[in-house]
Amino acid sequence: FKEINNIHNFKFILVYSFCGAFVFGLLLICTCSYIRRIPKLKQMFLSEKKGIFGVLYKASVIGTKLHIPVSLTCIFMSIYILVLS
């Protein structure tokens, strides 16, 4: 995996690596499923089912219907990033 070290020696995972894209997808799914629970935000962001808002809608459906596998994957990825990488 490609990593960048900044001045303070923190490691950042790049988005275009597989691990970074996977983390980005998980965060998108978790955020959209959280937005789905708030009525005003659901009206604003998740009412369209086409285009970019359609992607957000589909991510919220995935996060809502598959909440157990998504949460287990989030736990696994956090352990992987903190301990193994």
N, CA, C and O atoms as CSV, one atom per row, in Angstrom:
chain,resi,resn,atom,element,x,y,z
A,1,PHE,N,N,0.834,-1.183,0.000
A,1,PHE,CA,C,0.000,0.000,0.000
A,1,PHE,C,C,0.874,1.241,0.000
A,1,PHE,O,O,1.938,1.269,0.620
A,2,LYS,N,N,0.418,2.255,-0.695
A,2,LYS,CA,C,1.175,3.500,-0.739
A,2,LYS,C,C,0.753,4.383,0.428
A,2,LYS,O,O,-0.438,4.577,0.671
A,3,GLU,N,N,1.712,4.904,1.130
A,3,GLU,CA,C,1.426,5.761,2.266
A,3,GLU,C,C,2.224,7.042,2.141
A,3,GLU,O,O,3.289,7.068,1.524
A,4,ILE,N,N,1.705,8.095,2.725
A,4,ILE,CA,C,2.384,9.385,2.733
A,4,ILE,C,C,2.688,9.738,4.178
A,4,ILE,O,O,1.806,9.653,5.033
A,5,ASN,N,N,3.905,10.129,4.460
A,5,ASN,CA,C,4.265,10.627,5.783
A,5,ASN,C,C,4.344,12.136,5.707
A,5,ASN,O,O,5.034,12.685,4.848
A,6,ASN,N,N,3.636,12.813,6.608
A,6,ASN,CA,C,3.731,14.267,6.613
A,6,ASN,C,C,4.744,14.703,7.661
A,6,ASN,O,O,5.487,13.875,8.188
A,7,ILE,N,N,4.781,15.980,7.962
A,7,ILE,CA,C,5.793,16.539,8.856
A,7,ILE,C,C,5.714,15.924,10.248
A,7,ILE,O,O,6.743,15.724,10.893
A,8,HIS,N,N,4.514,15.624,10.715
A,8,HIS,CA,C,4.345,15.126,12.075
A,8,HIS,C,C,4.389,13.602,12.157
A,8,HIS,O,O,4.045,13.038,13.196
A,9,ASN,N,N,4.796,12.936,11.105
A,9,ASN,CA,C,4.954,11.480,11.050
A,9,ASN,C,C,3.639,10.707,11.145
A,9,ASN,O,O,3.641,9.562,11.597
A,10,PHE,N,N,2.523,11.295,10.734
A,10,PHE,CA,C,1.268,10.565,10.642
A,10,PHE,C,C,1.233,9.842,9.310
A,10,PHE,O,O,1.783,10.325,8.321
A,11,LYS,N,N,0.589,8.691,9.282
A,11,LYS,CA,C,0.462,7.951,8.030
A,11,LYS,C,C,-0.942,8.158,7.474
A,11,LYS,O,O,-1.931,7.979,8.185
A,12,PHE,N,N,-1.025,8.532,6.210
A,12,PHE,CA,C,-2.295,8.695,5.525
A,12,PHE,C,C,-2.387,7.635,4.436
A,12,PHE,O,O,-1.424,7.405,3.704
A,13,ILE,N,N,-3.526,7.001,4.330
A,13,ILE,CA,C,-3.735,6.023,3.272
A,13,ILE,C,C,-4.319,6.759,2.079
A,13,ILE,O,O,-5.304,7.484,2.216
A,14,LEU,N,N,-3.718,6.577,0.911
A,14,LEU,CA,C,-4.173,7.278,-0.280
A,14,LEU,C,C,-5.500,6.710,-0.764
A,14,LEU,O,O,-5.764,5.515,-0.629
A,15,VAL,N,N,-6.332,7.582,-1.329
A,15,VAL,CA,C,-7.655,7.162,-1.769
A,15,VAL,C,C,-7.568,6.223,-2.964
A,15,VAL,O,O,-8.410,5.336,-3.104
A,16,TYR,N,N,-6.572,6.396,-3.829
A,16,TYR,CA,C,-6.514,5.564,-5.024
A,16,TYR,C,C,-5.876,4.207,-4.784
A,16,TYR,O,O,-5.752,3.428,-5.729
A,17,SER,N,N,-5.471,3.894,-3.577
A,17,SER,CA,C,-5.078,2.522,-3.274
A,17,SER,C,C,-6.344,1.721,-2.952
A,17,SER,O,O,-7.388,2.306,-2.660
A,18,PHE,N,N,-6.259,0.418,-3.003
A,18,PHE,CA,C,-7.446,-0.407,-2.748
A,18,PHE,C,C,-7.954,-0.209,-1.332
A,18,PHE,O,O,-9.161,-0.104,-1.111
A,19,CYS,N,N,-7.047,-0.159,-0.380
A,19,CYS,CA,C,-7.438,0.006,1.019
A,19,CYS,C,C,-8.120,1.357,1.229
A,19,CYS,O,O,-9.129,1.444,1.930
A,20,GLY,N,N,-7.576,2.401,0.628
A,20,GLY,CA,C,-8.167,3.730,0.762
A,20,GLY,C,C,-9.533,3.821,0.115
A,20,GLY,O,O,-10.439,4.452,0.661
A,21,ALA,N,N,-9.691,3.199,-1.041
A,21,ALA,CA,C,-10.993,3.202,-1.715
A,21,ALA,C,C,-12.019,2.403,-0.914
A,21,ALA,O,O,-13.193,2.769,-0.860
A,22,PHE,N,N,-11.577,1.322,-0.298
A,22,PHE,CA,C,-12.468,0.504,0.520
A,22,PHE,C,C,-12.932,1.274,1.751
A,22,PHE,O,O,-14.109,1.226,2.110
A,23,VAL,N,N,-12.005,1.988,2.402
A,23,VAL,CA,C,-12.358,2.798,3.567
A,23,VAL,C,C,-13.300,3.925,3.158
A,23,VAL,O,O,-14.259,4.222,3.871
A,24,PHE,N,N,-13.033,4.553,2.016
A,24,PHE,CA,C,-13.911,5.615,1.520
A,24,PHE,C,C,-15.324,5.089,1.275
A,24,PHE,O,O,-16.303,5.748,1.624
A,25,GLY,N,N,-15.428,3.913,0.682
A,25,GLY,CA,C,-16.741,3.318,0.443
A,25,GLY,C,C,-17.475,2.996,1.734
A,25,GLY,O,O,-18.680,3.225,1.842
A,26,LEU,N,N,-16.756,2.466,2.711
A,26,LEU,CA,C,-17.380,2.169,4.002
A,26,LEU,C,C,-17.864,3.436,4.691
A,26,LEU,O,O,-18.964,3.464,5.243
A,27,LEU,N,N,-17.046,4.484,4.661
A,27,LEU,CA,C,-17.465,5.743,5.277
A,27,LEU,C,C,-18.663,6.345,4.555
A,27,LEU,O,O,-19.544,6.923,5.191
A,28,LEU,N,N,-18.706,6.215,3.238
A,28,LEU,CA,C,-19.849,6.709,2.471
A,28,LEU,C,C,-21.122,5.953,2.851
A,28,LEU,O,O,-22.170,6.566,3.052
A,29,ILE,N,N,-21.036,4.643,2.949
A,29,ILE,CA,C,-22.202,3.834,3.315
A,29,ILE,C,C,-22.670,4.168,4.725
A,29,ILE,O,O,-23.870,4.319,4.954
A,30,CYS,N,N,-21.748,4.286,5.670
A,30,CYS,CA,C,-22.128,4.590,7.053
A,30,CYS,C,C,-22.736,5.982,7.173
A,30,CYS,O,O,-23.714,6.170,7.896
A,31,THR,N,N,-22.167,6.954,6.474
A,31,THR,CA,C,-22.687,8.317,6.532
A,31,THR,C,C,-24.072,8.402,5.912
A,31,THR,O,O,-24.961,9.045,6.470
A,32,CYS,N,N,-24.265,7.766,4.774
A,32,CYS,CA,C,-25.574,7.819,4.108
A,32,CYS,C,C,-26.648,7.096,4.909
A,32,CYS,O,O,-27.795,7.542,4.938
A,33,SER,N,N,-26.302,6.000,5.553
A,33,SER,CA,C,-27.303,5.313,6.366
A,33,SER,C,C,-27.629,6.116,7.622
A,33,SER,O,O,-28.746,6.027,8.133
A,34,TYR,N,N,-26.677,6.896,8.129
A,34,TYR,CA,C,-26.963,7.790,9.252
A,34,TYR,C,C,-27.863,8.940,8.806
A,34,TYR,O,O,-28.787,9.319,9.526
A,35,ILE,N,N,-27.599,9.496,7.626
A,35,ILE,CA,C,-28.425,10.583,7.091
A,35,ILE,C,C,-29.854,10.094,6.864
A,35,ILE,O,O,-30.802,10.866,7.009
A,36,ARG,N,N,-30.014,8.840,6.515
A,36,ARG,CA,C,-31.345,8.273,6.261
A,36,ARG,C,C,-32.212,8.291,7.511
A,36,ARG,O,O,-33.437,8.328,7.404
A,37,ARG,N,N,-31.612,8.264,8.683
A,37,ARG,CA,C,-32.360,8.262,9.945
A,37,ARG,C,C,-32.884,9.641,10.331
A,37,ARG,O,O,-33.776,9.736,11.173
A,38,ILE,N,N,-32.358,10.710,9.742
A,38,ILE,CA,C,-32.757,12.077,10.082
A,38,ILE,C,C,-33.725,12.566,9.002
A,38,ILE,O,O,-33.330,12.693,7.843
A,39,PRO,N,N,-34.989,12.843,9.359
A,39,PRO,CA,C,-36.009,13.127,8.339
A,39,PRO,C,C,-35.697,14.312,7.423
A,39,PRO,O,O,-35.886,14.200,6.212
A,40,LYS,N,N,-35.232,15.432,7.954
A,40,LYS,CA,C,-34.970,16.597,7.095
A,40,LYS,C,C,-33.806,16.343,6.144
A,40,LYS,O,O,-33.858,16.744,4.981
A,41,LEU,N,N,-32.767,15.690,6.622
A,41,LEU,CA,C,-31.638,15.372,5.750
A,41,LEU,C,C,-32.022,14.315,4.721
A,41,LEU,O,O,-31.535,14.336,3.591
A,42,LYS,N,N,-32.892,13.395,5.113
A,42,LYS,CA,C,-33.353,12.378,4.168
A,42,LYS,C,C,-34.111,13.024,3.018
A,42,LYS,O,O,-33.953,12.623,1.865
A,43,GLN,N,N,-34.938,14.027,3.325
A,43,GLN,CA,C,-35.665,14.738,2.269
A,43,GLN,C,C,-34.710,15.464,1.336
A,43,GLN,O,O,-34.905,15.459,0.121
A,44,MET,N,N,-33.679,16.087,1.895
A,44,MET,CA,C,-32.775,16.899,1.079
A,44,MET,C,C,-31.856,16.049,0.210
A,44,MET,O,O,-31.684,16.344,-0.972
A,45,PHE,N,N,-31.265,15.005,0.772
A,45,PHE,CA,C,-30.212,14.271,0.075
A,45,PHE,C,C,-30.667,12.963,-0.564
A,45,PHE,O,O,-30.108,12.556,-1.583
A,46,LEU,N,N,-31.648,12.309,-0.001
A,46,LEU,CA,C,-31.969,10.952,-0.436
A,46,LEU,C,C,-33.312,10.836,-1.142
A,46,LEU,O,O,-33.849,9.735,-1.259
A,47,SER,N,N,-33.863,11.943,-1.613
A,47,SER,CA,C,-35.157,11.869,-2.297
A,47,SER,C,C,-34.998,11.455,-3.758
A,47,SER,O,O,-35.884,10.800,-4.308
A,48,GLU,N,N,-33.898,11.821,-4.393
A,48,GLU,CA,C,-33.654,11.456,-5.796
A,48,GLU,C,C,-33.083,10.043,-5.877
A,48,GLU,O,O,-32.320,9.615,-5.010
A,49,LYS,N,N,-33.461,9.336,-6.921
A,49,LYS,CA,C,-32.931,7.986,-7.111
A,49,LYS,C,C,-32.098,7.878,-8.380
A,49,LYS,O,O,-31.792,6.775,-8.832
A,50,LYS,N,N,-31.728,9.030,-8.961
A,50,LYS,CA,C,-30.889,9.058,-10.157
A,50,LYS,C,C,-29.745,10.035,-9.935
A,50,LYS,O,O,-29.852,10.965,-9.136
A,51,GLY,N,N,-28.652,9.813,-10.651
A,51,GLY,CA,C,-27.514,10.721,-10.568
A,51,GLY,C,C,-26.695,10.505,-9.311
A,51,GLY,O,O,-26.690,9.414,-8.740
A,52,ILE,N,N,-25.994,11.562,-8.878
A,52,ILE,CA,C,-25.122,11.456,-7.702
A,52,ILE,C,C,-25.935,11.227,-6.436
A,52,ILE,O,O,-25.496,10.511,-5.537
A,53,PHE,N,N,-27.114,11.829,-6.359
A,53,PHE,CA,C,-27.953,11.590,-5.189
A,53,PHE,C,C,-28.516,10.168,-5.198
A,53,PHE,O,O,-28.854,9.629,-4.144
A,54,GLY,N,N,-28.617,9.568,-6.362
A,54,GLY,CA,C,-29.014,8.165,-6.451
A,54,GLY,C,C,-27.962,7.241,-5.864
A,54,GLY,O,O,-28.286,6.224,-5.252
A,55,VAL,N,N,-26.698,7.600,-6.056
A,55,VAL,CA,C,-25.604,6.825,-5.452
A,55,VAL,C,C,-25.682,6.924,-3.932
A,55,VAL,O,O,-25.486,5.934,-3.229
A,56,LEU,N,N,-25.971,8.127,-3.429
A,56,LEU,CA,C,-26.116,8.297,-1.981
A,56,LEU,C,C,-27.308,7.502,-1.456
A,56,LEU,O,O,-27.242,6.904,-0.382
A,57,TYR,N,N,-28.402,7.501,-2.226
A,57,TYR,CA,C,-29.589,6.734,-1.832
A,57,TYR,C,C,-29.270,5.237,-1.780
A,57,TYR,O,O,-29.649,4.554,-0.829
A,58,LYS,N,N,-28.583,4.736,-2.788
A,58,LYS,CA,C,-28.249,3.308,-2.825
A,58,LYS,C,C,-27.287,2.933,-1.702
A,58,LYS,O,O,-27.382,1.843,-1.137
A,59,ALA,N,N,-26.353,3.841,-1.378
A,59,ALA,CA,C,-25.444,3.584,-0.259
A,59,ALA,C,C,-26.210,3.537,1.057
A,59,ALA,O,O,-25.883,2.740,1.936
A,60,SER,N,N,-27.231,4.386,1.199
A,60,SER,CA,C,-28.022,4.360,2.433
A,60,SER,C,C,-28.847,3.083,2.539
A,60,SER,O,O,-29.035,2.557,3.636
A,61,VAL,N,N,-29.337,2.583,1.414
A,61,VAL,CA,C,-30.095,1.323,1.430
A,61,VAL,C,C,-29.178,0.161,1.798
A,61,VAL,O,O,-29.562,-0.714,2.574
A,62,ILE,N,N,-27.968,0.153,1.243
A,62,ILE,CA,C,-26.998,-0.898,1.583
A,62,ILE,C,C,-26.673,-0.853,3.071
A,62,ILE,O,O,-26.645,-1.891,3.733
A,63,GLY,N,N,-26.428,0.347,3.601
A,63,GLY,CA,C,-26.096,0.477,5.016
A,63,GLY,C,C,-27.233,0.102,5.937
A,63,GLY,O,O,-27.003,-0.394,7.040
A,64,THR,N,N,-28.467,0.335,5.496
A,64,THR,CA,C,-29.620,0.014,6.331
A,64,THR,C,C,-29.942,-1.477,6.297
A,64,THR,O,O,-30.194,-2.081,7.340
A,65,LYS,N,N,-29.936,-2.064,5.122
A,65,LYS,CA,C,-30.319,-3.477,5.005
A,65,LYS,C,C,-29.205,-4.432,5.417
A,65,LYS,O,O,-29.483,-5.515,5.932
A,66,LEU,N,N,-27.963,-4.051,5.201
A,66,LEU,CA,C,-26.831,-4.917,5.546
A,66,LEU,C,C,-26.028,-4.324,6.702
A,66,LEU,O,O,-24.800,-4.273,6.640
A,67,HIS,N,N,-26.709,-3.876,7.751
A,67,HIS,CA,C,-26.020,-3.162,8.823
A,67,HIS,C,C,-25.051,-4.047,9.604
A,67,HIS,O,O,-24.021,-3.554,10.065
A,68,ILE,N,N,-25.343,-5.316,9.765
A,68,ILE,CA,C,-24.433,-6.187,10.517
A,68,ILE,C,C,-23.138,-6.448,9.742
A,68,ILE,O,O,-22.063,-6.282,10.318
A,69,PRO,N,N,-23.184,-6.851,8.460
A,69,PRO,CA,C,-21.919,-7.020,7.730
A,69,PRO,C,C,-21.132,-5.718,7.567
A,69,PRO,O,O,-19.901,-5.726,7.597
A,70,VAL,N,N,-21.842,-4.601,7.397
A,70,VAL,CA,C,-21.147,-3.314,7.260
A,70,VAL,C,C,-20.441,-2.957,8.562
A,70,VAL,O,O,-19.299,-2.499,8.535
A,71,SER,N,N,-21.096,-3.157,9.696
A,71,SER,CA,C,-20.454,-2.829,10.972
A,71,SER,C,C,-19.276,-3.758,11.262
A,71,SER,O,O,-18.256,-3.313,11.788
A,72,LEU,N,N,-19.405,-5.037,10.926
A,72,LEU,CA,C,-18.278,-5.956,11.117
A,72,LEU,C,C,-17.105,-5.597,10.209
A,72,LEU,O,O,-15.947,-5.706,10.611
A,73,THR,N,N,-17.405,-5.171,8.994
A,73,THR,CA,C,-16.348,-4.743,8.078
A,73,THR,C,C,-15.668,-3.483,8.586
A,73,THR,O,O,-14.452,-3.344,8.455
A,74,CYS,N,N,-16.436,-2.555,9.167
A,74,CYS,CA,C,-15.841,-1.340,9.744
A,74,CYS,C,C,-14.903,-1.685,10.900
A,74,CYS,O,O,-13.821,-1.111,11.019
A,75,ILE,N,N,-15.318,-2.614,11.741
A,75,ILE,CA,C,-14.467,-3.032,12.861
A,75,ILE,C,C,-13.194,-3.691,12.343
A,75,ILE,O,O,-12.102,-3.393,12.826
A,76,PHE,N,N,-13.327,-4.585,11.362
A,76,PHE,CA,C,-12.160,-5.254,10.787
A,76,PHE,C,C,-11.205,-4.249,10.150
A,76,PHE,O,O,-9.993,-4.342,10.341
A,77,MET,N,N,-11.741,-3.293,9.396
A,77,MET,CA,C,-10.881,-2.304,8.733
A,77,MET,C,C,-10.194,-1.393,9.740
A,77,MET,O,O,-9.044,-1.007,9.531
A,78,SER,N,N,-10.872,-1.039,10.827
A,78,SER,CA,C,-10.221,-0.199,11.834
A,78,SER,C,C,-9.073,-0.944,12.503
A,78,SER,O,O,-8.018,-0.360,12.750
A,79,ILE,N,N,-9.265,-2.221,12.799
A,79,ILE,CA,C,-8.177,-3.020,13.376
A,79,ILE,C,C,-7.040,-3.162,12.378
A,79,ILE,O,O,-5.871,-3.058,12.748
A,80,TYR,N,N,-7.374,-3.398,11.116
A,80,TYR,CA,C,-6.351,-3.545,10.081
A,80,TYR,C,C,-5.524,-2.270,9.937
A,80,TYR,O,O,-4.297,-2.332,9.853
A,81,ILE,N,N,-6.186,-1.120,9.908
A,81,ILE,CA,C,-5.464,0.142,9.716
A,81,ILE,C,C,-4.640,0.500,10.945
A,81,ILE,O,O,-3.504,0.957,10.817
A,82,LEU,N,N,-5.202,0.298,12.138
A,82,LEU,CA,C,-4.491,0.695,13.352
A,82,LEU,C,C,-3.365,-0.266,13.728
A,82,LEU,O,O,-2.327,0.171,14.224
A,83,VAL,N,N,-3.552,-1.558,13.501
A,83,VAL,CA,C,-2.585,-2.541,13.982
A,83,VAL,C,C,-1.661,-3.043,12.875
A,83,VAL,O,O,-0.443,-3.077,13.052
A,84,LEU,N,N,-2.223,-3.426,11.752
A,84,LEU,CA,C,-1.435,-4.125,10.745
A,84,LEU,C,C,-0.728,-3.222,9.743
A,84,LEU,O,O,0.294,-3.620,9.184
A,85,SER,N,N,-1.238,-2.025,9.501
A,85,SER,CA,C,-0.573,-1.195,8.486
A,85,SER,C,C,0.342,-0.162,9.098
A,85,SER,O,O,0.971,0.611,8.376
